Amino acid sequence: MKSVKRHGFTKEEVVRRGREIYEREIRAKVEPEHDGEFLVVDVTTGSYEVGESDVAVSDHALQKNPDAVLYLMRVGRPAAYRMGAGLTPTAARSQY
């Protein structure tokens, strides 16, 4: 399946550039003070927003640059969101 481009970037390019910018320019500034908070990186400018709400940080970034291409993540986490209930099979059985 071919990846669709948005403002000249494929989804894979947005992820790669977002992670690169975060690691190179942002990480040392935001960890550990903002651990677990949402962070968006505008991969076109390198600017970022950090806060408690994914919607709020995205909206603020888009107010600054309506043409922004955003990469959303959670500070100190491997993913912005977690799937499932978060219980291990042992923990789930012990609740009954």
N, C-alpha and C positions, 0 to 999 in steps of 0.2 A: 504494500500500500504506500503510495506517495504522500509525503508530508506536505500539508498546505502551508504556504507562506503568509505571514501577517507582517505588513510593513517591511517586507524583504527578508524576514527571518523564518526559518522552519521552527517547529516546536523544539526539536533537538538542539538547534542553535541557541534558542532562548535559554534553555536549561544549561547548556555548556557555558554560555557567556555570563549568565546570572551567577552560577557557582564560581566561575573564575573571578568575577568582580568581587563577590562576597569574600572569598578566601584571600585575595590580594589586597583589598582596600577597606573592607568593612569589619570583618570578624574581630580583629583586635579591639575595635572601638565599642562593640556591642556586647561581647561576652565577658563576664558572666552577668552583668547588670540587667540584661534583657532576656535571660534564659527562658525559653518557652514562649516568648512573645512572637507575634507575626512580624515578618519583614518582607518588604517588596523592594526589588531592585529594578530600576528602569535601565534595561540593557542598552538603550540608545544613548544615555547620558552618564550612567554610573551613579546617579543620585538614588537615594533610598529613603524609606520611611519605616519606622518601627513602632509597634504599639500592641495593645491587647486584642484589637479587633482586626480580622483580615479585611473586612469591608472598609473600615475607617482608613487603614493605611493605604489600601488600593485607591479609594476615593481621593485621598489627599495627594497621592502621587499623580493621579490623573488631573487634578485641579492645577497642579504645577505644570504639567505637560500633557495636554489632551491627546497627543499622538504617542504617548509612552507605550513601550512594549514591556510588560511587567513579568517578572519572575517572583513568585510567592514562595516563601519558606518559613520555617519556624527556627528561631535562633537556638542552636544547640541540639537540634533534633534532626534525624535522618529524613523526615517527611513533614509536610505541613499538617497532614491529617492522619488519623489512625483508623483503620477499618476494623469492624467487629466490636464485640463487647469488651475486649481486653482481658478476658478471664482465661486462665489456663484450664485444661480439662480437670485437673485436680481441684482447683479453686471452685470451679462450677459445681463439681460433685459435692464438695463440702458444704455448700449452701443449702442442700436439701436434707 
